[in-house]
Amino acid sequence: MRNKSIVEKIGLIGLLITAITSPCCFPLFGVILSAFGIGSFELFGELTTYIFLGFSVLAFTGSVFSYLYHKKLLPILLALISIIFVFYNYYSSYEGNELTNIGMIGLMIAGIINYYETKIFNLMKNKAVILQSTITCPHCGHKKEETMPTDACQFFYECESCKKQLKPKQGDCCVYCSYGSVPCPPIQGSGNGNCC
């Protein structure tokens, strides 16, 4: 999976470099470069369009590989819609670059989602991660078993008995690490006590 995820990263980095270095084709970045005193220039010249489309296809291919690995629909659907926008903008009679910019941003968002979904999938696959933890309220002693989130730390928890809001202790990343019977999944997966 590592080599296949590199495909998506190369595609996304290539998209960004092509867009930033060709602000006359991608006005979204023209303003940013102008703010830094850099005028409009073409790194790839006449080939910019084809290089951009190639990197778009590469990023989409990486999204397909990611989907085949973790089976999450949201990023692949977002990537599919984004690449349709990009190609429609180039090969239709539509005037303007809005759809290309939206498509590029959509591919990048899909890439970020794929990165985290793959990371979570690896965590669940490679480690015997426990998702159930019993939280004990330090104020009233009430206990309740909860299912911990796998992709984020939970900073606040309200005790259903005394209604006090629990916060993590100093040095802990979440309420499960402070008051739970099992630390949170990111801590379990890291094996070295690193916070989420």
C-alpha positions as CSV (number, residue, x, y, z in Angstrom):
1,M,0.0,0.0,0.0
2,R,2.9,2.3,0.7
3,N,4.0,2.5,-3.0
4,K,0.4,3.0,-4.1
5,S,-0.2,5.9,-1.7
6,I,2.9,7.6,-3.1
7,V,1.1,7.8,-6.4
8,E,-1.6,10.0,-4.8
9,K,1.0,12.2,-3.1
10,I,3.0,12.7,-6.3
11,G,-0.2,13.6,-8.1
12,L,-1.3,16.1,-5.5
13,I,2.1,17.7,-5.1
14,G,2.4,17.9,-8.9
15,L,-1.1,19.6,-9.1
16,L,-0.1,22.2,-6.5
17,I,3.3,23.0,-8.1
18,T,1.7,23.2,-11.6
19,A,-1.0,25.5,-10.3
20,I,1.3,27.8,-8.2
21,T,3.8,28.2,-11.0
22,S,1.2,29.0,-13.6
23,P,-0.9,31.7,-12.0
24,C,-2.1,33.0,-15.4
25,C,-3.8,29.6,-15.9
26,F,-4.9,29.3,-12.3
27,P,-5.9,32.8,-11.0
28,L,-6.6,31.3,-7.6
29,F,-2.8,31.5,-7.0
30,G,-2.1,34.6,-9.1
31,V,-3.1,36.9,-6.2
32,I,-1.0,35.0,-3.7
33,L,2.1,35.2,-5.9
34,S,1.4,38.9,-6.7
35,A,1.3,39.5,-2.9
36,F,4.9,38.2,-2.7
37,G,6.0,40.3,-5.7
38,I,6.2,37.5,-8.1
39,G,4.6,38.1,-11.5
40,S,2.8,35.6,-13.6
41,F,5.2,33.0,-15.1
42,E,4.8,29.6,-16.8
43,L,7.1,26.9,-15.5
44,F,5.8,24.4,-18.0
45,G,4.9,26.7,-20.8
46,E,2.5,25.3,-23.4
47,L,2.5,21.9,-21.7
48,T,0.9,23.3,-18.5
49,T,-2.6,22.0,-19.3
50,Y,-1.4,18.5,-20.1
51,I,0.9,18.3,-17.1
52,F,-2.0,19.5,-14.9
53,L,-4.4,16.9,-16.3
54,G,-1.7,14.2,-15.9
55,F,-1.2,15.0,-12.3
56,S,-5.0,15.1,-11.8
57,V,-5.3,11.6,-13.2
58,L,-2.4,10.4,-11.0
59,A,-4.1,11.9,-7.9
60,F,-7.3,10.2,-8.9
61,T,-5.5,6.9,-9.5
62,G,-4.0,7.2,-6.0
63,S,-7.5,7.7,-4.6
64,V,-8.7,4.6,-6.3
65,F,-5.8,2.6,-4.7
66,S,-6.7,4.1,-1.3
67,Y,-10.4,3.2,-1.7
68,L,-9.4,-0.4,-2.6
69,Y,-7.4,-0.5,0.6
70,H,-9.7,1.1,3.2
71,K,-13.1,0.9,1.4
72,K,-14.3,4.4,2.4
73,L,-16.7,6.0,-0.2
74,L,-16.5,9.7,0.7
75,P,-12.9,10.3,-0.6
76,I,-13.3,8.3,-3.8
77,L,-16.6,10.1,-4.6
78,L,-15.1,13.5,-3.9
79,A,-12.1,12.6,-6.1
80,L,-14.4,11.4,-8.9
81,I,-16.5,14.5,-8.9
82,S,-13.3,16.7,-8.7
83,I,-11.7,15.0,-11.7
84,I,-14.9,15.3,-13.7
85,F,-14.9,19.1,-12.9
86,V,-11.3,19.4,-14.1
87,F,-11.8,17.6,-17.4
88,Y,-15.1,19.3,-18.0
89,N,-13.5,22.7,-17.6
90,Y,-10.8,21.8,-20.1
91,Y,-12.8,20.0,-22.7
92,S,-16.1,21.8,-22.8
93,S,-17.0,25.2,-24.0
94,Y,-17.2,26.4,-20.4
95,E,-15.4,29.7,-19.9
96,G,-13.5,30.4,-16.7
97,N,-11.3,28.4,-14.3
98,E,-13.7,28.0,-11.4
99,L,-14.4,24.3,-12.0
100,T,-10.7,23.5,-12.4
101,N,-10.0,25.3,-9.1
102,I,-12.8,23.5,-7.4
103,G,-11.6,20.2,-8.8
104,M,-8.1,20.7,-7.7
105,I,-9.2,21.6,-4.2
106,G,-11.5,18.6,-4.1
107,L,-8.7,16.3,-5.1
108,M,-6.5,17.7,-2.3
109,I,-9.3,17.3,0.3
110,A,-9.9,13.7,-0.9
111,G,-6.1,13.1,-0.6
112,I,-6.1,14.4,3.0
113,I,-9.1,12.2,3.9
114,N,-7.5,9.2,2.3
115,Y,-4.3,9.8,4.3
116,Y,-6.2,9.8,7.6
117,E,-8.5,6.9,6.6
118,T,-5.5,4.8,5.7
119,K,-3.7,5.7,8.9
120,I,-6.8,4.6,10.9
121,F,-7.2,1.4,8.9
122,N,-3.6,0.5,9.5
123,L,-4.0,1.2,13.2
124,M,-7.1,-1.1,13.3
125,K,-5.5,-3.8,11.1
126,N,-2.1,-4.0,12.7
127,K,-2.9,-3.7,16.3
128,A,-5.4,-5.3,18.5
129,V,-7.1,-2.0,19.4
130,I,-9.7,-2.0,22.1
131,L,-12.5,0.4,21.4
132,Q,-14.5,0.0,24.6
133,S,-13.4,1.8,27.7
134,T,-15.2,2.3,31.1
135,I,-15.1,5.9,32.3
136,T,-15.2,6.4,36.0
137,C,-16.3,9.9,37.2
138,P,-13.8,11.3,39.7
139,H,-16.6,13.3,41.3
140,C,-19.3,10.8,42.0
141,G,-17.7,7.4,41.0
142,H,-20.3,6.7,38.3
143,K,-19.0,4.2,35.7
144,K,-20.1,3.9,32.1
145,E,-18.8,1.9,29.2
146,E,-18.3,4.0,26.1
147,T,-17.0,3.4,22.6
148,M,-14.0,5.5,21.9
149,P,-13.6,7.4,18.6
150,T,-10.8,6.1,16.4
151,D,-9.9,9.3,14.6
152,A,-9.9,11.9,17.3
153,C,-9.3,12.6,21.0
154,Q,-12.3,13.3,23.1
155,F,-11.4,16.3,25.3
156,F,-14.8,16.7,27.2
157,Y,-17.1,14.2,28.7
158,E,-20.3,14.9,30.7
159,C,-21.0,12.4,33.5
160,E,-24.6,11.3,33.1
161,S,-25.0,10.9,36.9
162,C,-23.7,14.1,38.4
163,K,-23.6,16.2,35.1
164,K,-20.1,17.4,35.8
165,Q,-17.9,17.9,32.7
166,L,-14.7,16.0,32.7
167,K,-11.5,17.2,31.1
168,P,-8.2,15.4,30.6
169,K,-5.7,15.5,33.4
170,Q,-2.4,17.4,32.8
171,G,-0.3,15.4,30.3
172,D,-3.2,13.3,29.1
173,C,-4.6,13.7,25.6
174,C,-8.2,12.8,26.3
175,V,-10.7,11.8,29.0
176,Y,-10.3,8.1,28.2
177,C,-6.6,8.3,29.0
178,S,-7.4,10.1,32.3
179,Y,-10.5,8.4,33.5
180,G,-11.0,5.3,31.3
181,S,-10.2,1.7,31.9
182,V,-8.4,1.6,28.5
183,P,-6.4,4.4,26.8
184,C,-7.7,5.9,23.5
185,P,-6.9,4.1,20.2
186,P,-4.2,6.5,19.0
187,I,-2.3,6.0,22.3
188,Q,-2.8,2.2,22.0
189,G,-1.6,2.3,18.4
190,S,1.5,4.4,18.9
191,G,2.8,2.2,21.7
192,N,5.0,5.0,23.0
193,G,2.5,7.2,24.8
194,N,2.4,9.9,22.2
195,C,-0.8,12.0,22.2
196,C,-3.3,12.0,19.4
